[in-house]
Amino acid sequence: DELMRVLEYYQLHSSHAHGATPAIESILLTGGDANLIGLDTYLATALKIPVSVGNPFAAVETRKIFEIPPIPRRQALAFATAIGLALR
C-alpha cells in the first residue's frame, strides 16, 4: 500500500516539480532486501510494472578501471550504496 502511495505521488508531482515524464516504466531493486525470494515477482504482479533485481557492478564493468572482486551477485546487492559512492 505504501509503495502504491509513493508511486501515485510521484506520477502526480514529477512533471510539475522536475519536468520529468510521470510514467514509471520499471522498478529496479537494490540493497540487501532485494534478495527476498519472490519480492520482484510479487511487486511486478501487484504494481503491474516490470520489476528486476539490479546489478551493483554494472557501472564498474563499464568503466573497466576496477577489477570486480569475487563476490556473489546476490551478496553484492547489500553493497550497492557503497559501490555507488565509491564511483563518485
Beta strands, then each sheet from edge to edge (+ up, - down):
strand 1: 27-29
strand 2: 51-53
sheet 1: 1+ 2+
end
